[in-house]
Amino acid sequence: MNTIVLFISGPEIVVIMLIVVMVFGADKIPEIARGLGKGMRQIKDATNDIKQEIKDSSENVGVDTKSITKDINKEISSVKEDIDDLTGPVKRRF
């Protein structure tokens, strides 16, 4: 499962949770969480359906997805190496 990192630390999450409790009230939080969970599940299911449809279509046409994926990963690795070469010893530190 892929996750998105939002660069939110522990104290920031606590502040956000306090604001949510103050705005919606403690009794509404389970309903909101259920609604968000259902929405995320629907998005995940729709994404999986689209992926499966693309995979089925490519197999029907005779496209070799493994070789295409390998080529794309090779290009991505190449770009990452180029970026690392450009940045060199200079790295951001937060």
MOPAC internal coordinates of N, CA, C and O (Angstrom, degrees):
PM7 1SCF
backbone

  N    0.0000 0     0.00 0     0.00 0    0    0    0
  C    1.4405 1     0.00 0     0.00 0    1    0    0
  C    1.5206 1   109.10 1     0.00 0    2    1    0
  O    1.2310 1   121.26 1   -48.54 1    3    2    1
  N    1.2866 1   115.19 1   131.46 1    3    2    1
  C    1.4582 1   120.14 1   179.04 1    5    3    2
  C    1.5121 1   109.74 1   -87.15 1    6    5    3
  O    1.2310 1   120.97 1   -38.72 1    7    6    5
  N    1.3213 1   115.75 1   141.28 1    7    6    5
  C    1.4538 1   120.37 1   177.84 1    9    7    6
  C    1.5113 1   109.37 1  -124.31 1   10    9    7
  O    1.2310 1   121.79 1   -24.66 1   11   10    9
  N    1.2946 1   114.17 1   155.34 1   11   10    9
  C    1.4593 1   120.68 1   177.28 1   13   11   10
  C    1.5162 1   107.70 1  -106.79 1   14   13   11
  O    1.2310 1   120.73 1   -53.70 1   15   14   13
  N    1.3176 1   116.21 1   126.30 1   15   14   13
  C    1.4555 1   121.02 1   178.32 1   17   15   14
  C    1.5178 1   107.71 1   -92.36 1   18   17   15
  O    1.2310 1   120.56 1   -58.23 1   19   18   17
  N    1.3248 1   116.54 1   121.77 1   19   18   17
  C    1.4554 1   121.11 1  -177.25 1   21   19   18
  C    1.5124 1   112.63 1   -99.59 1   22   21   19
  O    1.2310 1   119.89 1  -175.55 1   23   22   21
  N    1.3245 1   117.82 1     4.45 1   23   22   21
  C    1.4530 1   122.70 1  -179.84 1   25   23   22
  C    1.5203 1   111.59 1    58.00 1   26   25   23
  O    1.2310 1   120.77 1  -135.20 1   27   26   25
  N    1.3347 1   116.12 1    44.80 1   27   26   25
  C    1.4500 1   121.84 1   177.12 1   29   27   26
  C    1.5205 1   107.48 1  -109.55 1   30   29   27
  O    1.2310 1   120.78 1   -53.92 1   31   30   29
  N    1.3226 1   116.11 1   126.08 1   31   30   29
  C    1.4631 1   120.07 1  -178.67 1   33   31   30
  C    1.5247 1   110.36 1   -91.28 1   34   33   31
  O    1.2310 1   120.68 1    -2.85 1   35   34   33
  N    1.3166 1   116.30 1   177.15 1   35   34   33
  C    1.4586 1   122.65 1  -177.72 1   37   35   34
  C    1.5120 1   114.84 1   -56.66 1   38   37   35
  O    1.2310 1   119.55 1   128.20 1   39   38   37
  N    1.3380 1   118.47 1   -51.80 1   39   38   37
  C    1.4714 1   119.01 1  -179.77 1   41   39   38
  C    1.5286 1   112.91 1   -61.34 1   42   41   39
  O    1.2310 1   120.06 1   145.28 1   43   42   41
  N    1.3147 1   117.50 1   -34.72 1   43   42   41
  C    1.4600 1   120.00 1   178.80 1   45   43   42
  C    1.5202 1   110.84 1   -67.22 1   46   45   43
  O    1.2310 1   120.22 1   142.85 1   47   46   45
  N    1.3412 1   117.18 1   -37.15 1   47   46   45
  C    1.4594 1   120.79 1   177.14 1   49   47   46
  C    1.5217 1   110.14 1   -64.59 1   50   49   47
  O    1.2310 1   120.19 1   139.16 1   51   50   49
  N    1.3343 1   117.23 1   -40.84 1   51   50   49
  C    1.4668 1   121.17 1   178.80 1   53   51   50
  C    1.5211 1   110.16 1   -61.39 1   54   53   51
  O    1.2310 1   119.85 1   135.93 1   55   54   53
  N    1.3191 1   117.90 1   -44.07 1   55   54   53
  C    1.4667 1   121.43 1   179.46 1   57   55   54
  C    1.5240 1   109.82 1   -63.09 1   58   57   55
  O    1.2310 1   120.16 1   136.40 1   59   58   57
  N    1.3164 1   117.30 1   -43.60 1   59   58   57
  C    1.4660 1   120.87 1   179.05 1   61   59   58
  C    1.5295 1   110.36 1   -61.80 1   62   61   59
  O    1.2310 1   120.33 1   137.23 1   63   62   61
  N    1.3299 1   116.97 1   -42.77 1   63   62   61
  C    1.4647 1   120.19 1   179.32 1   65   63   62
  C    1.5322 1   111.20 1   -64.09 1   66   65   63
  O    1.2310 1   119.87 1   140.07 1   67   66   65
  N    1.3231 1   117.85 1   -39.93 1   67   66   65
  C    1.4644 1   120.54 1   177.09 1   69   67   66
  C    1.5244 1   111.10 1   -62.04 1   70   69   67
  O    1.2310 1   120.32 1   138.05 1   71   70   69
  N    1.3120 1   117.00 1   -41.95 1   71   70   69
  C    1.4619 1   120.77 1   178.61 1   73   71   70
  C    1.5245 1   110.41 1   -64.17 1   74   73   71
  O    1.2310 1   120.27 1   137.56 1   75   74   73
  N    1.3404 1   117.09 1   -42.44 1   75   74   73
  C    1.4607 1   120.89 1   178.48 1   77   75   74
  C    1.5223 1   110.55 1   -61.16 1   78   77   75
  O    1.2310 1   120.01 1   135.78 1   79   78   77
  N    1.3216 1   117.58 1   -44.22 1   79   78   77
  C    1.4681 1   121.43 1   179.33 1   81   79   78
  C    1.5245 1   110.21 1   -63.08 1   82   81   79
  O    1.2310 1   120.12 1   138.09 1   83   82   81
  N    1.3278 1   117.38 1   -41.91 1   83   82   81
  C    1.4600 1   120.32 1  -179.11 1   85   83   82
  C    1.5275 1   111.54 1   -67.57 1   86   85   83
  O    1.2310 1   120.11 1   141.22 1   87   86   85
  N    1.3209 1   117.40 1   -38.78 1   87   86   85
  C    1.4654 1   120.55 1  -176.64 1   89   87   86
  C    1.5262 1   111.33 1   -76.28 1   90   89   87
  O    1.2310 1   119.81 1   131.75 1   91   90   89
  N    1.3300 1   117.97 1   -48.25 1   91   90   89
  C    1.4626 1   121.20 1  -172.68 1   93   91   90
  C    1.5212 1   113.55 1   -98.38 1   94   93   91
  O    1.2310 1   119.61 1   157.46 1   95   94   93
  N    1.2953 1   118.35 1   -22.54 1   95   94   93
  C    1.4540 1   121.13 1  -176.51 1   97   95   94
  C    1.5183 1   110.67 1    88.30 1   98   97   95
  O    1.2310 1   121.14 1   -28.68 1   99   98   97
  N    1.3151 1   115.42 1   151.32 1   99   98   97
  C    1.4633 1   120.65 1  -175.03 1  101   99   98
  C    1.5211 1   112.55 1   -66.16 1  102  101   99
  O    1.2310 1   119.81 1   150.51 1  103  102  101
  N    1.3454 1   117.96 1   -29.49 1  103  102  101
  C    1.4584 1   120.09 1  -177.81 1  105  103  102
  C    1.5273 1   113.20 1   -74.26 1  106  105  103
  O    1.2310 1   119.11 1   159.46 1  107  106  105
  N    1.3156 1   119.30 1   -20.54 1  107  106  105
  C    1.4672 1   122.53 1  -179.18 1  109  107  106
  C    1.5224 1   113.26 1   -90.58 1  110  109  107
  O    1.2310 1   119.71 1   164.11 1  111  110  109
  N    1.3254 1   118.15 1   -15.89 1  111  110  109
  C    1.4693 1   121.09 1  -175.79 1  113  111  110
  C    1.5263 1   112.73 1   -60.22 1  114  113  111
  O    1.2310 1   118.26 1   136.46 1  115  114  113
  N    1.3476 1   120.92 1   -43.54 1  115  114  113
  C    1.4713 1   119.09 1   178.03 1  117  115  114
  C    1.5361 1   113.01 1   -61.18 1  118  117  115
  O    1.2310 1   120.38 1   142.40 1  119  118  117
  N    1.3344 1   116.87 1   -37.60 1  119  118  117
  C    1.4571 1   119.89 1   177.70 1  121  119  118
  C    1.5278 1   111.08 1   -64.95 1  122  121  119
  O    1.2310 1   120.92 1   136.81 1  123  122  121
  N    1.3042 1   115.85 1   -43.19 1  123  122  121
  C    1.4710 1   120.64 1   178.93 1  125  123  122
  C    1.5238 1   110.00 1   -63.19 1  126  125  123
  O    1.2310 1   120.55 1   136.05 1  127  126  125
  N    1.3317 1   116.56 1   -43.95 1  127  126  125
  C    1.4676 1   120.41 1   179.99 1  129  127  126
  C    1.5242 1   110.66 1   -63.00 1  130  129  127
  O    1.2310 1   120.18 1   138.35 1  131  130  129
  N    1.3460 1   117.26 1   -41.65 1  131  130  129
  C    1.4715 1   120.12 1   177.83 1  133  131  130
  C    1.5203 1   110.75 1   -61.83 1  134  133  131
  O    1.2310 1   120.99 1   135.67 1  135  134  133
  N    1.3299 1   115.71 1   -44.33 1  135  134  133
  C    1.4658 1   119.90 1   179.58 1  137  135  134
  C    1.5223 1   111.96 1   -62.26 1  138  137  135
  O    1.2310 1   120.81 1   137.37 1  139  138  137
  N    1.3384 1   116.06 1   -42.63 1  139  138  137
  C    1.4729 1   119.44 1   177.34 1  141  139  138
  C    1.5176 1   110.99 1   -64.57 1  142  141  139
  O    1.2310 1   120.58 1   139.25 1  143  142  141
  N    1.3295 1   116.49 1   -40.75 1  143  142  141
  C    1.4614 1   120.45 1   178.93 1  145  143  142
  C    1.5140 1   112.17 1   -62.44 1  146  145  143
  O    1.2310 1   120.66 1   136.16 1  147  146  145
  N    1.3365 1   116.34 1   -43.84 1  147  146  145
  C    1.4698 1   120.34 1   178.03 1  149  147  146
  C    1.5252 1   110.91 1   -63.75 1  150  149  147
  O    1.2310 1   120.93 1   138.24 1  151  150  149
  N    1.3310 1   115.82 1   -41.76 1  151  150  149
  C    1.4614 1   119.33 1   179.10 1  153  151  150
  C    1.5184 1   112.31 1   -63.53 1  154  153  151
  O    1.2310 1   121.22 1   137.19 1  155  154  153
  N    1.3367 1   115.28 1   -42.81 1  155  154  153
  C    1.4663 1   118.89 1   178.72 1  157  155  154
  C    1.5262 1   110.55 1   -65.11 1  158  157  155
  O    1.2310 1   119.90 1   141.25 1  159  158  157
  N    1.3313 1   117.79 1   -38.75 1  159  158  157
  C    1.4698 1   121.64 1   177.93 1  161  159  158
  C    1.5222 1   110.55 1   -63.16 1  162  161  159
  O    1.2310 1   119.96 1   137.94 1  163  162  161
  N    1.3288 1   117.68 1   -42.06 1  163  162  161
  C    1.4634 1   120.85 1   178.89 1  165  163  162
  C    1.5202 1   111.06 1   -63.86 1  166  165  163
  O    1.2310 1   120.43 1   139.20 1  167  166  165
  N    1.3302 1   116.78 1   -40.80 1  167  166  165
  C    1.4660 1   120.18 1   178.34 1  169  167  166
  C    1.5254 1   110.02 1   -64.86 1  170  169  167
  O    1.2310 1   120.46 1   136.57 1  171  170  169
  N    1.3379 1   116.73 1   -43.43 1  171  170  169
  C    1.4620 1   120.52 1   179.86 1  173  171  170
  C    1.5261 1   110.61 1   -63.24 1  174  173  171
  O    1.2310 1   120.11 1   136.54 1  175  174  173
  N    1.3371 1   117.40 1   -43.46 1  175  174  173
  C    1.4584 1   120.88 1   179.05 1  177  175  174
  C    1.5279 1   111.33 1   -63.43 1  178  177  175
  O    1.2310 1   120.61 1   137.57 1  179  178  177
  N    1.3335 1   116.43 1   -42.43 1  179  178  177
  C    1.4602 1   120.18 1   178.88 1  181  179  178
  C    1.5213 1   110.69 1   -63.71 1  182  181  179
  O    1.2310 1   120.40 1   138.80 1  183  182  181
  N    1.3275 1   116.84 1   -41.20 1  183  182  181
  C    1.4655 1   120.64 1   178.01 1  185  183  182
  C    1.5200 1   111.03 1   -63.25 1  186  185  183
  O    1.2310 1   120.55 1   136.40 1  187  186  185
  N    1.3315 1   116.55 1   -43.60 1  187  186  185
  C    1.4590 1   119.47 1   178.43 1  189  187  186
  C    1.5284 1   111.57 1   -64.81 1  190  189  187
  O    1.2310 1   119.97 1   142.23 1  191  190  189
  N    1.3435 1   117.66 1   -37.77 1  191  190  189
  C    1.4614 1   120.64 1   177.10 1  193  191  190
  C    1.5243 1   110.87 1   -62.91 1  194  193  191
  O    1.2310 1   120.42 1   137.89 1  195  194  193
  N    1.3289 1   116.81 1   -42.11 1  195  194  193
  C    1.4657 1   120.66 1   179.33 1  197  195  194
  C    1.5195 1   110.39 1   -64.96 1  198  197  195
  O    1.2310 1   120.41 1   136.53 1  199  198  197
  N    1.3441 1   116.82 1   -43.47 1  199  198  197
  C    1.4676 1   120.43 1   178.42 1  201  199  198
  C    1.5233 1   110.61 1   -60.35 1  202  201  199
  O    1.2310 1   120.73 1   135.50 1  203  202  201
  N    1.3352 1   116.21 1   -44.50 1  203  202  201
  C    1.4641 1   119.95 1  -179.44 1  205  203  202
  C    1.5253 1   111.06 1   -64.72 1  206  205  203
  O    1.2310 1   120.40 1   139.82 1  207  206  205
  N    1.3202 1   116.84 1   -40.18 1  207  206  205
  C    1.4638 1   120.89 1   179.02 1  209  207  206
  C    1.5309 1   110.99 1   -63.39 1  210  209  207
  O    1.2310 1   120.66 1   137.62 1  211  210  209
  N    1.3330 1   116.34 1   -42.38 1  211  210  209
  C    1.4689 1   120.11 1   178.12 1  213  211  210
  C    1.5191 1   110.09 1   -64.79 1  214  213  211
  O    1.2310 1   120.28 1   137.43 1  215  214  213
  N    1.3240 1   117.06 1   -42.57 1  215  214  213
  C    1.4591 1   121.19 1   179.65 1  217  215  214
  C    1.5234 1   110.79 1   -62.67 1  218  217  215
  O    1.2310 1   120.42 1   134.33 1  219  218  217
  N    1.3331 1   116.80 1   -45.67 1  219  218  217
  C    1.4632 1   120.13 1   179.45 1  221  219  218
  C    1.5224 1   111.68 1   -63.21 1  222  221  219
  O    1.2310 1   120.83 1   137.53 1  223  222  221
  N    1.3278 1   116.01 1   -42.47 1  223  222  221
  C    1.4681 1   120.04 1   179.53 1  225  223  222
  C    1.5199 1   111.27 1   -63.79 1  226  225  223
  O    1.2310 1   120.37 1   138.01 1  227  226  225
  N    1.3301 1   116.90 1   -41.99 1  227  226  225
  C    1.4653 1   119.56 1  -179.06 1  229  227  226
  C    1.5271 1   110.91 1   -68.08 1  230  229  227
  O    1.2310 1   120.07 1   145.50 1  231  230  229
  N    1.3323 1   117.46 1   -34.50 1  231  230  229
  C    1.4599 1   119.48 1   177.51 1  233  231  230
  C    1.5215 1   111.17 1   -69.47 1  234  233  231
  O    1.2310 1   120.26 1   143.66 1  235  234  233
  N    1.3361 1   117.11 1   -36.34 1  235  234  233
  C    1.4659 1   120.57 1   178.04 1  237  235  234
  C    1.5200 1   111.82 1   -66.45 1  238  237  235
  O    1.2310 1   120.65 1   145.84 1  239  238  237
  N    1.3223 1   116.36 1   -34.16 1  239  238  237
  C    1.4555 1   120.92 1  -179.55 1  241  239  238
  C    1.5331 1   110.28 1   -80.66 1  242  241  239
  O    1.2310 1   120.57 1   154.74 1  243  242  241
  N    1.3224 1   116.51 1   -25.26 1  243  242  241
  C    1.4527 1   120.82 1   179.94 1  245  243  242
  C    1.5106 1   113.92 1    98.31 1  246  245  243
  O    1.2310 1   120.35 1  -157.16 1  247  246  245
  N    1.3027 1   116.94 1    22.84 1  247  246  245
  C    1.4576 1   121.57 1   179.03 1  249  247  246
  C    1.5252 1   108.58 1   -82.25 1  250  249  247
  O    1.2310 1   120.57 1   -46.86 1  251  250  249
  N    1.3375 1   116.51 1   133.14 1  251  250  249
  C    1.4540 1   121.47 1   178.53 1  253  251  250
  C    1.5225 1   108.76 1   -88.30 1  254  253  251
  O    1.2310 1   120.77 1   -82.13 1  255  254  253
  N    1.3221 1   116.13 1    97.87 1  255  254  253
  C    1.4593 1   120.51 1  -175.40 1  257  255  254
  C    1.5199 1   112.78 1   -69.99 1  258  257  255
  O    1.2310 1   120.00 1   151.62 1  259  258  257
  N    1.3293 1   117.61 1   -28.38 1  259  258  257
  C    1.4674 1   119.74 1  -179.42 1  261  259  258
  C    1.5170 1   111.34 1   -65.64 1  262  261  259
  O    1.2310 1   120.13 1   137.80 1  263  262  261
  N    1.3216 1   117.36 1   -42.20 1  263  262  261
  C    1.4638 1   119.37 1   179.95 1  265  263  262
  C    1.5277 1   110.80 1   -69.45 1  266  265  263
  O    1.2310 1   120.54 1   143.57 1  267  266  265
  N    1.3277 1   116.57 1   -36.43 1  267  266  265
  C    1.4641 1   120.04 1   177.97 1  269  267  266
  C    1.5242 1   109.70 1   -65.49 1  270  269  267
  O    1.2310 1   120.66 1   136.26 1  271  270  269
  N    1.3333 1   116.34 1   -43.74 1  271  270  269
  C    1.4605 1   120.69 1   178.96 1  273  271  270
  C    1.5237 1   110.86 1   -62.27 1  274  273  271
  O    1.2310 1   120.84 1   138.85 1  275  274  273
  N    1.3300 1   116.00 1   -41.15 1  275  274  273
  C    1.4632 1   119.77 1   179.29 1  277  275  274
  C    1.5257 1   110.53 1   -63.29 1  278  277  275
  O    1.2310 1   120.38 1   138.05 1  279  278  277
  N    1.3408 1   116.88 1   -41.95 1  279  278  277
  C    1.4601 1   120.72 1   178.70 1  281  279  278
  C    1.5316 1   111.36 1   -63.76 1  282  281  279
  O    1.2310 1   120.70 1   138.07 1  283  282  281
  N    1.3223 1   116.27 1   -41.93 1  283  282  281
  C    1.4645 1   120.07 1   179.73 1  285  283  282
  C    1.5259 1   110.12 1   -64.56 1  286  285  283
  O    1.2310 1   120.32 1   135.65 1  287  286  285
  N    1.3353 1   117.00 1   -44.35 1  287  286  285
  C    1.4685 1   119.97 1   178.94 1  289  287  286
  C    1.5245 1   111.33 1   -63.06 1  290  289  287
  O    1.2310 1   120.35 1   143.54 1  291  290  289
  N    1.3390 1   116.93 1   -36.46 1  291  290  289
  C    1.4565 1   120.99 1   177.68 1  293  291  290
  C    1.5326 1   110.28 1   -64.09 1  294  293  291
  O    1.2310 1   120.24 1   137.46 1  295  294  293
  N    1.3303 1   117.14 1   -42.54 1  295  294  293
  C    1.4661 1   121.11 1   178.56 1  297  295  294
  C    1.5251 1   111.24 1   -65.44 1  298  297  295
  O    1.2310 1   120.58 1   138.90 1  299  298  297
  N    1.3263 1   116.49 1   -41.10 1  299  298  297
  C    1.4597 1   120.34 1   178.71 1  301  299  298
  C    1.5236 1   110.44 1   -62.68 1  302  301  299
  O    1.2310 1   120.35 1   137.03 1  303  302  301
  N    1.3222 1   116.94 1   -42.97 1  303  302  301
  C    1.4643 1   120.56 1   177.80 1  305  303  302
  C    1.5205 1   111.03 1   -61.77 1  306  305  303
  O    1.2310 1   120.83 1   140.21 1  307  306  305
  N    1.3269 1   116.01 1   -39.79 1  307  306  305
  C    1.4548 1   120.66 1   179.10 1  309  307  306
  C    1.5316 1   110.84 1   -62.90 1  310  309  307
  O    1.2310 1   120.56 1   135.97 1  311  310  309
  N    1.3205 1   116.54 1   -44.03 1  311  310  309
  C    1.4617 1   120.67 1   179.82 1  313  311  310
  C    1.5301 1   109.80 1   -65.33 1  314  313  311
  O    1.2310 1   120.06 1   139.29 1  315  314  313
  N    1.3375 1   117.49 1   -40.71 1  315  314  313
  C    1.4635 1   120.11 1   177.88 1  317  315  314
  C    1.5217 1   111.16 1   -60.39 1  318  317  315
  O    1.2310 1   120.57 1   137.11 1  319  318  317
  N    1.3207 1   116.53 1   -42.89 1  319  318  317
  C    1.4637 1   120.14 1   178.78 1  321  319  318
  C    1.5250 1   110.70 1   -63.59 1  322  321  319
  O    1.2310 1   120.41 1   138.78 1  323  322  321
  N    1.3469 1   116.81 1   -41.22 1  323  322  321
  C    1.4615 1   120.11 1   178.32 1  325  323  322
  C    1.5277 1   111.12 1   -62.22 1  326  325  323
  O    1.2310 1   120.49 1   138.95 1  327  326  325
  N    1.3078 1   116.66 1   -41.05 1  327  326  325
  C    1.4685 1   120.58 1   179.15 1  329  327  326
  C    1.5196 1   110.03 1   -65.80 1  330  329  327
  O    1.2310 1   120.40 1   137.76 1  331  330  329
  N    1.3424 1   116.85 1   -42.24 1  331  330  329
  C    1.4609 1   119.85 1   177.80 1  333  331  330
  C    1.5244 1   111.20 1   -62.45 1  334  333  331
  O    1.2310 1   120.35 1   141.82 1  335  334  333
  N    1.3277 1   116.93 1   -38.18 1  335  334  333
  C    1.4626 1   120.44 1   177.60 1  337  335  334
  C    1.5291 1   111.04 1   -65.68 1  338  337  335
  O    1.2310 1   120.51 1   141.18 1  339  338  337
  N    1.3363 1   116.62 1   -38.82 1  339  338  337
  C    1.4581 1   120.29 1  -179.70 1  341  339  338
  C    1.5242 1   111.84 1   -67.77 1  342  341  339
  O    1.2310 1   120.90 1   136.66 1  343  342  341
  N    1.3153 1   115.89 1   -43.34 1  343  342  341
  C    1.4580 1   118.63 1  -177.21 1  345  343  342
  C    1.5167 1   111.51 1   -74.95 1  346  345  343
  O    1.2310 1   120.93 1   149.75 1  347  346  345
  N    1.3360 1   115.83 1   -30.25 1  347  346  345
  C    1.4540 1   120.26 1   177.48 1  349  347  346
  C    1.5135 1   112.06 1    56.17 1  350  349  347
  O    1.2310 1   120.83 1    44.90 1  351  350  349
  N    1.3144 1   116.01 1  -135.10 1  351  350  349
  C    1.4661 1   118.84 1  -177.19 1  353  351  350
  C    1.5333 1   113.61 1   -77.66 1  354  353  351
  O    1.2310 1   120.69 1   172.90 1  355  354  353
  N    1.3317 1   116.29 1    -7.10 1  355  354  353
  C    1.4664 1   119.05 1  -178.55 1  357  355  354
  C    1.5173 1   108.53 1   -81.68 1  358  357  355
  O    1.2310 1   120.92 1   -62.13 1  359  358  357
  N    1.2962 1   115.85 1   117.87 1  359  358  357
  C    1.4728 1   122.13 1   178.50 1  361  359  358
  C    1.5091 1   108.74 1  -130.25 1  362  361  359
  O    1.2310 1   120.77 1   -33.91 1  363  362  361
  N    1.3230 1   116.14 1   146.09 1  363  362  361
  C    1.4653 1   120.43 1   175.92 1  365  363  362
  C    1.5147 1   109.14 1   -80.18 1  366  365  363
  O    1.2310 1   121.59 1   -39.81 1  367  366  365
  N    1.2923 1   114.57 1   140.19 1  367  366  365
  C    1.4510 1   120.27 1   174.15 1  369  367  366
  C    1.5069 1   108.89 1  -127.89 1  370  369  367
  O    1.2310 1   121.78 1   -48.95 1  371  370  369
  N    1.3105 1   114.21 1   131.05 1  371  370  369
  C    1.4689 1   119.25 1  -179.64 1  373  371  370
  C    1.4987 1   108.38 1  -112.98 1  374  373  371
  O    1.2310 1   120.10 1   180.00 1  375  374  373

